[in-house]
């Protein structure tokens, strides 16, 4: 899915990068680690601020795409739960909409703390729950309306929304010994021309959510389309829709 994600969804999720880098205090001459870098957009954003950036992703295809698109940064293949870097290698660690996909997020947070210098900062972003998220409320509501069965070709994984509540997200960093942890909210807009386009973007550009949408037969697909159209109608702006997609950002500092 790496190529389709880069083409279809990265331009949307990249809207969260500016607030993420702000929360981490990324600036010139800082050594920045971007975990779950994907196609490297957050890494590129940090480079634009004058930072020296390394991106890491568990998917080799993503590393290849990031390295080709952003040769000004360094990219390596590896897992955030086993970072291949020495203690105190970075001033800042960031991860844009990735921590909810990690099977051992507590271990990932401890690894981020390990590779940061004392006084280093971390910032992570994640999706908000469907009840507060028009974009996910529309998609998951439509799946329920159409009675689409759960996919059997994708293994179980952690909830997309496991860190959507402030206290849970804050605890992730506090338990990794980060200090001055704050959780903030930021909402960007998911632009689509139609319900079909939204369904196709997610079906073609993501793994677990995409597998769920791809399970629909023609009849279920029609019901999903109708449901999505009704659910995103309040966000129609002229010839297209601008559907709110709220995220949470947790940031903290490694004690000196």
C-alpha positions as CSV (number, residue, x, y, z in Angstrom):
1,X,0.0,0.0,0.0
2,X,3.0,2.3,0.3
3,X,2.7,3.9,-3.1
4,X,-1.1,4.4,-3.0
5,X,-0.9,5.8,0.6
6,X,1.8,8.3,-0.6
7,X,-0.3,9.4,-3.5
8,X,-3.8,9.4,-1.9
9,X,-3.5,10.0,1.8
10,X,-0.1,11.5,2.7
11,X,-1.2,15.0,1.3
12,X,-4.1,14.9,3.7
13,X,-2.4,13.6,6.9
14,X,0.6,16.0,6.2
15,X,-1.7,18.8,7.4
16,X,-0.9,17.8,10.9
17,X,2.9,18.1,10.5
18,X,3.1,21.8,11.2
19,X,1.4,21.6,14.6
20,X,3.3,18.4,15.4
21,X,6.7,20.1,14.8
22,X,5.6,23.2,16.7
23,X,4.7,21.0,19.7
24,X,8.1,19.4,19.6
25,X,9.8,22.8,19.2
26,X,11.7,21.7,16.1
27,X,14.2,24.3,15.0
28,X,17.5,24.9,13.2
29,X,20.5,22.6,13.9
30,X,18.4,20.2,16.0
31,X,18.9,16.4,15.5
32,X,15.4,15.2,14.8
33,X,14.1,11.6,14.6
34,X,10.9,11.0,12.7
35,X,9.5,7.6,13.6
36,X,7.0,5.8,11.3
37,X,8.2,8.3,8.7
38,X,6.1,6.8,5.9
39,X,6.9,8.8,2.7
40,X,9.0,11.2,4.8
41,X,6.8,14.3,4.9
42,X,7.3,15.1,8.6
43,X,11.1,14.6,8.1
44,X,11.0,17.0,5.2
45,X,9.1,19.5,7.3
46,X,11.8,19.4,9.9
47,X,14.5,19.8,7.3
48,X,12.7,22.9,6.1
49,X,13.2,24.3,9.6
50,X,16.9,23.7,9.4
51,X,17.1,20.5,11.4
52,X,19.3,17.5,10.7
53,X,16.7,14.7,10.3
54,X,16.6,10.9,10.3
55,X,13.4,9.1,9.4
56,X,12.8,5.4,10.3
57,X,9.9,3.2,9.2
58,X,9.3,-0.5,9.6
59,X,8.2,-0.9,5.9
60,X,11.1,-1.0,3.4
61,X,8.9,0.3,0.6
62,X,8.1,3.4,2.6
63,X,11.9,4.0,3.3
64,X,12.6,3.7,-0.4
65,X,9.8,6.3,-1.2
66,X,11.0,8.7,1.5
67,X,14.6,8.5,0.4
68,X,13.7,9.2,-3.2
69,X,11.4,12.1,-2.4
70,X,13.5,13.7,0.3
71,X,17.2,13.1,-0.3
72,X,18.0,16.0,2.1
73,X,17.2,13.7,5.1
74,X,18.5,10.2,6.0
75,X,16.1,7.3,6.1
76,X,16.6,3.8,7.6
77,X,14.4,0.7,8.0
78,X,13.6,-0.4,11.5
79,X,11.0,-0.4,14.3
80,X,10.3,2.3,16.8
81,X,10.2,-0.4,19.5
82,X,13.8,-1.3,18.8
83,X,15.5,1.9,17.6
84,X,18.9,1.3,16.1
85,X,20.5,4.4,17.7
86,X,22.7,5.0,20.7
87,X,21.4,6.7,23.8
88,X,21.1,10.4,23.5
89,X,21.4,10.5,19.7
90,X,18.7,13.1,19.1
91,X,17.3,16.4,20.4
92,X,13.8,15.8,19.2
93,X,11.6,12.8,18.4
94,X,8.3,13.0,16.4
95,X,5.8,10.6,14.9
96,X,2.8,11.8,12.8
97,X,-0.3,9.6,13.1
98,X,1.7,6.5,13.7
99,X,1.7,5.6,17.4
100,X,-1.8,4.0,17.2
101,X,-0.5,1.4,14.8
102,X,2.4,0.3,17.0
103,X,1.8,-3.1,18.8
104,X,3.9,-2.1,21.8
105,X,3.4,1.6,22.2
106,X,4.7,1.8,25.7
107,X,8.0,0.2,24.6
108,X,8.1,2.7,21.7
109,X,7.7,5.6,24.1
110,X,10.5,4.3,26.2
111,X,12.7,3.9,23.2
112,X,12.1,7.5,22.2
113,X,13.1,8.6,25.7
114,X,16.2,6.5,25.5
115,X,17.5,8.0,22.2
116,X,16.8,11.6,23.3
117,X,19.3,13.9,25.1
118,X,18.3,15.2,28.5
119,X,16.0,18.1,27.9
120,X,15.0,16.6,24.5
121,X,11.4,16.9,23.4
122,X,8.9,14.4,21.9
123,X,5.6,14.9,20.1
124,X,3.2,12.3,18.7
125,X,-0.1,12.7,16.9
126,X,-3.0,10.3,16.7
127,X,-6.6,10.2,15.4
128,X,-9.6,11.3,17.6
129,X,-12.5,9.0,18.2
130,X,-15.3,8.6,15.6
131,X,-17.8,10.3,18.0
132,X,-15.7,13.5,17.7
133,X,-14.4,12.9,14.2
134,X,-16.7,13.5,11.2
135,X,-14.4,11.7,8.9
136,X,-14.2,8.5,10.9
137,X,-17.8,8.8,12.0
138,X,-18.8,8.8,8.4
139,X,-16.7,5.9,7.3
140,X,-17.3,3.6,10.3
141,X,-21.0,4.6,10.5
142,X,-21.4,3.7,6.8
143,X,-19.7,0.3,7.3
144,X,-22.2,-0.4,10.2
145,X,-25.1,0.8,8.1
146,X,-24.2,-1.5,5.3
147,X,-23.4,-4.5,7.6
148,X,-20.0,-5.1,6.0
149,X,-18.4,-8.1,7.7
150,X,-15.0,-7.8,9.3
151,X,-12.0,-8.7,7.0
152,X,-10.4,-12.1,7.5
153,X,-7.2,-11.4,5.5
154,X,-5.8,-8.9,7.9
155,X,-4.5,-9.8,11.3
156,X,-5.8,-8.1,14.4
157,X,-4.1,-4.8,15.4
158,X,-4.4,-2.1,18.0
159,X,-7.3,0.3,17.9
160,X,-6.9,3.4,15.7
161,X,-8.3,5.3,18.6
162,X,-6.5,3.9,21.6
163,X,-4.8,7.2,22.4
164,X,-7.7,9.5,21.5
165,X,-8.5,10.3,25.2
166,X,-6.3,12.9,26.7
167,X,-5.6,11.0,29.9
168,X,-4.6,7.9,28.1
169,X,-2.3,9.7,25.6
170,X,-0.7,11.7,28.5
171,X,-0.1,8.5,30.5
172,X,1.8,7.0,27.5
173,X,4.5,9.7,27.8
174,X,4.3,10.1,31.6
175,X,4.9,6.4,32.1
176,X,8.0,6.7,29.8
177,X,9.3,9.3,32.2
178,X,8.6,12.3,30.1
179,X,7.8,15.5,32.0
180,X,5.6,18.6,31.3
181,X,3.4,16.4,29.1
182,X,0.6,18.3,27.4
183,X,-2.1,17.0,25.0
184,X,-3.7,19.4,22.5
185,X,-6.2,19.0,19.7
186,X,-5.9,20.1,16.1
187,X,-8.4,19.7,13.3
188,X,-7.6,19.7,9.6
189,X,-9.9,19.2,6.6
190,X,-10.1,16.1,4.5
191,X,-11.0,17.3,1.0
192,X,-13.1,15.0,-1.3
193,X,-15.3,15.5,-4.3
194,X,-17.8,12.7,-3.5
195,X,-18.7,9.9,-1.1
196,X,-17.2,7.4,-3.7
197,X,-13.9,9.3,-3.7
198,X,-13.7,9.2,0.1
199,X,-14.4,5.4,0.2
200,X,-11.9,4.8,-2.6
201,X,-9.1,6.9,-1.0
202,X,-9.3,4.8,2.2
203,X,-9.9,1.5,0.5
204,X,-6.9,1.9,-1.8
205,X,-4.5,3.8,0.4
206,X,-4.7,2.1,3.8
207,X,-4.3,-1.5,5.1
208,X,-6.7,-2.4,7.9
209,X,-9.4,0.2,7.3
210,X,-9.0,-0.4,3.6
211,X,-9.5,-4.1,4.0
212,X,-12.7,-3.4,5.9
213,X,-14.1,-1.3,3.1
214,X,-12.9,-3.7,0.4
215,X,-15.0,-6.5,2.0
216,X,-18.2,-4.8,0.8
217,X,-20.0,-6.3,-2.2
218,X,-21.8,-4.2,-4.7
219,X,-25.0,-3.9,-2.7
220,X,-23.2,-3.0,0.5
221,X,-21.0,-0.6,-1.4
222,X,-24.1,1.2,-2.6
223,X,-25.5,1.4,0.9
224,X,-22.1,2.7,2.2
225,X,-22.1,5.4,-0.5
226,X,-25.6,6.5,0.5
227,X,-24.7,6.6,4.2
228,X,-21.4,8.5,3.6
229,X,-23.2,11.1,1.5
230,X,-25.7,11.7,4.2
231,X,-23.1,11.9,6.9
232,X,-20.7,14.3,5.2
233,X,-23.5,16.5,3.8
234,X,-23.0,19.2,6.5
235,X,-19.4,19.8,5.2
236,X,-20.3,20.4,1.6
237,X,-18.5,23.5,0.3
238,X,-19.4,24.3,-3.3
239,X,-18.5,21.4,-5.5
240,X,-16.7,19.4,-2.9
241,X,-16.7,18.4,0.8
242,X,-14.2,19.5,3.4
243,X,-14.7,17.0,6.2
244,X,-13.1,17.7,9.6
245,X,-10.5,15.3,10.7
246,X,-9.4,16.0,14.3
247,X,-6.2,14.7,15.8
248,X,-4.6,14.8,19.2
249,X,-1.0,15.8,19.8
250,X,0.9,14.7,22.9
251,X,4.2,16.4,23.7
252,X,6.7,16.3,26.5
253,X,10.3,16.7,27.6
254,X,12.9,14.2,28.8
255,X,14.1,15.4,32.2
256,X,17.6,16.8,32.4
